[in-house]
């Protein structure tokens, strides 16, 4: 039982710390999912056996502690990922140009301000609008290279946020699945091992009689 408790501790600590220090290797799915799968099976088995065996009862606290910490970290991870998703959703939202935004580019008495308004609207919304030039004639604003770069940078930021949201959603689903799997395995294996050991004990009592 001592070996099993040490193995569970390694399966919990090494992938977790390794992912922080060496993410390229320990962050691989076959490392994370294999260790999580083994841990979800060995933890409830070790815990149940230790509470049913007097000599191994001292290890039960260790098994339970690892399970509780694992559930806590997964729960915290879901909360953090949801918070990140909410922040990214705000960043990803596309701002629509108000209907009256271009009126200032027409009605303002200062021709320089009219051009500045048209430039600002393009940088903000990526849409060239009609404004009055110095002669009072209606022309379509022609964005400069810098104007296009500013808008493209904003657009790319929104697209990157959208990609990050999709990635974060996938991580949330994975953590929820892992949490459900761990709790389900713990309950099922606990019940199976407990019933099996109880059945063995009953048979031994009958044989003794």
C-alpha positions, 0 to 999 in steps of 0.5 A: 500500500505504501508503494501505491500511495507513492505512485499516486503521489507521483502521478499527481505531482509530476504531470502537474509540476512538469507542465509548469516547468516543461510544458512542451513534454509534460503538456502533451495529451498522452502524458496528462490524460494517461496520468489522470486516467491511472490516478482516477482508478488507483486513488479510489482503489487505494483509499477503499483498501486502506480503510478496510485494512487495519494495517494500511489505514494510515494511508487512507488520509493520503489517498483522500487528500490527493483526491480532494486537491485534484477536485479542487484544482479542477474546479478552480481551473473551470472557474478561471477558464470561464473568467478568461472566456468572459474577458475574451468575449468582450474583446472579441465583440465587434463594435458597430458604427452608430447611424449618426456617426458620419454626421459630424464629418458633414455638419462640422464647420471646420474642414480639418475636423471633418476629415479627422472624424472621417479618419477616426471612423475608418480606424475604428470601424474600417468603413470609409465614409462620405465627408465634406472637403475644404470646398464643401464638396462630398468626397469619400475618405481614402484611408492611408496605409497607417489607417489600414494598419490600425484597423487591421491590428484591431481586426486581428485582435478580435480574430485572435480573441475568437480563436482563444475563446474556442480554445478555452471552451475546449479546455473547459469541456476537457476539465469538466469531463475529467472532473466528472470522470474522476468523481464517477470513478471514485464512487464506482470503484469505492462501491465495487471494492467495498462490496468485494471485500465485504463478500470476501469477509463474509465467505471467510466467516462462513468457512470459519464456522 
